[in-house]
């Protein structure tokens, strides 16, 4: 499991089945920059499409970090109404990490 922590102290736990949706600015034209479009929707294990997920890496944390850095905002789940700004992410960590 991966934990995404935000600057306000809240966090979200991501599992291999969690669907992540990524959004980017619709245009680089300043007159249209208030629109966003969905550019990604899948889980780490790729269960949402027939192709392998772009989030799937040997280290799941690296896949999630790359995802967060490649989008302007994201949502969790297929029917989520909450968008999280990528700039509000404080850290991405493995939740099952141990030193022993």
Backbone as CSV, one residue per row, in Angstrom:
resi,resn,N_x,N_y,N_z,CA_x,CA_y,CA_z,C_x,C_y,C_z
1,UNK,0.838,-1.177,0.000,0.000,0.000,0.000,0.887,1.245,0.000
2,UNK,0.368,2.285,-0.613,1.058,3.565,-0.715,0.216,4.617,-0.005
3,UNK,0.866,5.512,0.716,0.171,6.601,1.392,0.605,7.917,0.751
4,UNK,-0.381,8.676,0.266,-0.134,10.018,-0.249,-0.519,10.986,0.855
5,UNK,0.448,11.780,1.320,0.194,12.771,2.372,0.135,14.159,1.749
6,UNK,-0.775,14.982,2.266,-0.977,16.329,1.745,-0.469,17.376,2.726
7,UNK,-0.269,18.583,2.226,0.257,19.676,3.037,-0.635,20.023,4.219
8,UNK,-1.935,19.740,4.139,-2.854,20.070,5.241,-2.887,18.990,6.324
9,UNK,-2.068,17.947,6.177,-1.993,16.895,7.186,-2.858,15.685,6.907
10,UNK,-3.703,15.730,5.899,-4.534,14.576,5.549,-3.740,13.620,4.671
11,UNK,-4.245,12.401,4.548,-3.586,11.440,3.669,-4.599,10.486,3.063
12,UNK,-4.161,9.792,2.018,-4.975,8.829,1.296,-4.150,7.566,1.144
13,UNK,-4.764,6.405,1.360,-4.091,5.131,1.140,-4.481,4.587,-0.225
14,UNK,-3.478,4.182,-0.993,-3.674,3.648,-2.339,-3.293,2.172,-2.332
15,UNK,-4.183,1.326,-2.812,-3.874,-0.094,-2.971,-3.732,-0.389,-4.464
16,UNK,-3.409,-1.619,-4.801,-3.250,-1.988,-6.205,-4.560,-1.899,-6.975
17,UNK,-5.687,-1.961,-6.292,-6.988,-1.906,-6.950,-7.587,-0.498,-6.990
18,UNK,-6.993,0.461,-6.284,-7.515,1.817,-6.243,-7.425,2.461,-7.623
19,UNK,-8.532,2.980,-8.099,-8.547,3.650,-9.404,-8.107,5.097,-9.213
20,UNK,-7.112,5.502,-9.991,-6.622,6.877,-9.984,-6.990,7.528,-11.311
21,UNK,-7.476,8.743,-11.245,-7.829,9.512,-12.434,-6.952,10.748,-12.467
22,UNK,-6.270,10.959,-13.577,-5.392,12.113,-13.711,-5.969,13.136,-14.671
23,UNK,-5.813,14.419,-14.328,-6.339,15.512,-15.131,-5.227,16.530,-15.399
24,UNK,-5.243,17.091,-16.595,-4.298,18.150,-16.963,-5.073,19.336,-17.518
25,UNK,-4.385,20.477,-17.550,-4.966,21.643,-18.210,-5.316,21.281,-19.642
26,UNK,-6.443,21.747,-20.093,-6.936,21.435,-21.431,-6.057,22.043,-22.516
27,UNK,-5.508,23.199,-22.245,-4.757,23.912,-23.265,-3.667,24.753,-22.610
28,UNK,-2.645,25.049,-23.379,-1.607,25.968,-22.901,-1.950,27.406,-23.283
29,UNK,-3.079,27.583,-23.940,-3.570,28.899,-24.312,-4.140,29.562,-23.055
30,UNK,-3.613,30.715,-22.642,-4.101,31.378,-21.414,-5.602,31.643,-21.410
31,UNK,-6.217,31.759,-22.591,-7.651,32.014,-22.649,-8.474,30.760,-22.372
32,UNK,-7.845,29.585,-22.421,-8.560,28.326,-22.213,-8.013,27.526,-21.035
33,UNK,-7.114,28.093,-20.252,-6.445,27.309,-19.219,-7.318,26.963,-18.021
34,UNK,-8.538,27.462,-17.964,-9.418,27.113,-16.850,-10.181,25.825,-17.096
35,UNK,-9.959,25.166,-18.216,-10.550,23.863,-18.501,-9.529,22.775,-18.201
36,UNK,-10.013,21.628,-17.710,-9.134,20.477,-17.535,-9.740,19.284,-18.270
37,UNK,-8.908,18.296,-18.575,-9.415,17.080,-19.207,-8.768,15.871,-18.546
38,UNK,-9.515,14.778,-18.540,-9.008,13.534,-17.969,-8.012,12.931,-18.955
39,UNK,-6.820,12.606,-18.450,-5.786,12.037,-19.308,-5.394,10.622,-18.882
40,UNK,-5.914,10.179,-17.728,-5.549,8.857,-17.235,-6.621,8.354,-16.293
41,UNK,-6.941,7.062,-16.381,-7.840,6.423,-15.428,-7.500,4.946,-15.386
42,UNK,-6.919,4.501,-14.279,-6.551,3.102,-14.124,-6.060,2.863,-12.704
43,UNK,-5.857,1.612,-12.372,-5.289,1.231,-11.087,-3.846,0.795,-11.307
44,UNK,-3.118,0.535,-10.230,-1.726,0.099,-10.342,-1.636,-1.213,-11.096
45,UNK,-2.547,-2.134,-10.815,-2.475,-3.447,-11.452,-3.102,-3.483,-12.839
46,UNK,-3.664,-2.368,-13.308,-4.194,-2.291,-14.656,-5.536,-2.953,-14.849
47,UNK,-6.301,-3.096,-13.806,-7.578,-3.810,-13.899,-8.657,-3.038,-14.657
48,UNK,-8.464,-1.759,-14.888,-9.495,-0.953,-15.532,-9.432,-0.997,-17.058
49,UNK,-8.326,-1.430,-17.603,-8.180,-1.520,-19.061,-7.546,-2.856,-19.416
50,UNK,-7.508,-3.165,-20.692,-6.908,-4.423,-21.135,-5.394,-4.318,-21.247
51,UNK,-4.872,-3.096,-21.215,-3.428,-2.917,-21.322,-2.806,-2.768,-19.942
52,UNK,-1.509,-2.941,-19.874,-0.806,-2.787,-18.602,-0.892,-1.341,-18.133
53,UNK,-0.944,-1.158,-16.848,-1.046,0.181,-16.290,0.290,0.896,-16.361
54,UNK,0.246,2.183,-16.672,1.467,2.997,-16.662,1.968,3.207,-15.238
55,UNK,1.149,2.903,-14.244,1.554,3.039,-12.844,2.332,1.827,-12.351
56,UNK,2.304,0.739,-13.091,2.905,-0.509,-12.644,4.428,-0.456,-12.787
57,UNK,5.116,-0.458,-11.661,6.577,-0.487,-11.612,6.981,-1.481,-10.528
58,UNK,8.263,-1.811,-10.485,8.742,-2.686,-9.410,8.504,-2.044,-8.049
59,UNK,8.704,-0.752,-7.966,8.445,-0.011,-6.728,7.182,0.815,-6.956
60,UNK,6.076,0.398,-6.373,4.785,1.055,-6.583,4.833,2.537,-6.222
61,UNK,5.650,2.886,-5.223,5.778,4.282,-4.815,6.283,5.136,-5.972
62,UNK,7.230,4.620,-6.735,7.782,5.364,-7.872,6.711,5.592,-8.933
63,UNK,5.878,4.591,-9.194,4.788,4.744,-10.151,3.801,5.810,-9.734
64,UNK,3.442,5.837,-8.453,2.504,6.832,-7.945,3.136,8.221,-7.967
65,UNK,4.412,8.323,-7.596,5.096,9.617,-7.629,5.136,10.164,-9.050
66,UNK,5.448,9.317,-10.022,5.460,9.739,-11.415,4.098,10.207,-11.875
67,UNK,3.063,9.491,-11.450,1.691,9.876,-11.783,1.372,11.259,-11.229
68,UNK,1.638,11.473,-9.943,1.323,12.750,-9.296,2.074,13.895,-9.982
69,UNK,3.323,13.660,-10.357,4.116,14.708,-11.002,3.708,14.973,-12.446
70,UNK,2.997,14.033,-13.073,2.650,14.189,-14.489,1.270,14.793,-14.728
71,UNK,0.506,15.026,-13.670,-0.838,15.597,-13.816,-0.962,16.864,-12.975
72,UNK,-1.962,17.677,-13.296,-2.210,18.899,-12.528,-3.078,18.636,-11.306
73,UNK,-3.991,17.670,-11.420,-4.819,17.258,-10.297,-5.280,15.832,-10.548
74,UNK,-5.780,15.188,-9.491,-6.202,13.798,-9.602,-7.359,13.528,-8.665
75,UNK,-8.054,12.434,-8.950,-9.130,11.978,-8.080,-8.920,10.498,-7.794
76,UNK,-9.571,10.023,-6.750,-9.458,8.640,-6.315,-10.827,7.991,-6.483
77,UNK,-10.870,6.860,-7.172,-12.129,6.146,-7.360,-12.808,6.511,-8.653
78,UNK,-13.727,5.653,-9.052,-14.393,5.844,-10.343,-15.433,6.959,-10.328
79,UNK,-16.036,7.225,-9.182,-17.115,8.209,-9.131,-16.834,9.320,-8.125
80,UNK,-15.575,9.648,-7.947,-15.203,10.664,-6.964,-15.488,12.066,-7.479
81,UNK,-15.992,12.915,-6.609,-16.215,14.322,-6.939,-15.129,15.218,-6.373
82,UNK,-14.136,14.633,-5.700,-13.064,15.405,-5.095,-11.830,15.354,-5.984
83,UNK,-11.311,16.523,-6.317,-10.058,16.621,-7.065,-8.972,17.107,-6.118
84,UNK,-7.821,16.452,-6.156,-6.678,16.820,-5.337,-5.637,17.488,-6.226
85,UNK,-5.151,18.636,-5.830,-4.096,19.301,-6.592,-2.775,18.567,-6.369
86,UNK,-2.066,18.319,-7.438,-0.768,17.655,-7.322,0.210,18.502,-6.520
87,UNK,0.071,19.814,-6.617,0.956,20.716,-5.875,0.717,20.659,-4.364
88,UNK,-0.376,20.048,-3.920,-0.680,19.928,-2.495,-0.107,18.653,-1.876
89,UNK,0.514,17.788,-2.697,1.080,16.539,-2.185,2.389,16.834,-1.461
90,UNK,2.457,16.380,-0.223,3.664,16.563,0.596,4.620,15.401,0.420
91,UNK,4.076,14.154,0.422,4.944,12.983,0.285,4.161,11.789,-0.230
92,UNK,4.908,10.843,-0.789,4.358,9.560,-1.223,5.246,8.498,-0.591
93,UNK,4.655,7.624,0.210,5.444,6.656,0.978,4.843,5.267,0.920
94,UNK,5.695,4.256,1.020,5.237,2.885,1.193,4.738,2.747,2.620
95,UNK,3.512,2.279,2.806,2.958,2.165,4.157,3.441,0.907,4.882
96,UNK,3.941,-0.072,4.168,4.394,-1.315,4.799,5.914,-1.376,4.873
97,UNK,6.577,-0.235,4.878,8.034,-0.168,4.945,8.510,-0.484,6.366
98,UNK,9.557,-1.283,6.482,10.143,-1.552,7.792,11.650,-1.702,7.663
99,UNK,12.359,-1.449,8.732,13.813,-1.540,8.740,14.301,-2.947,9.085
100,UNK,13.425,-3.801,9.520,13.872,-5.110,9.981,13.384,-6.167,9.145
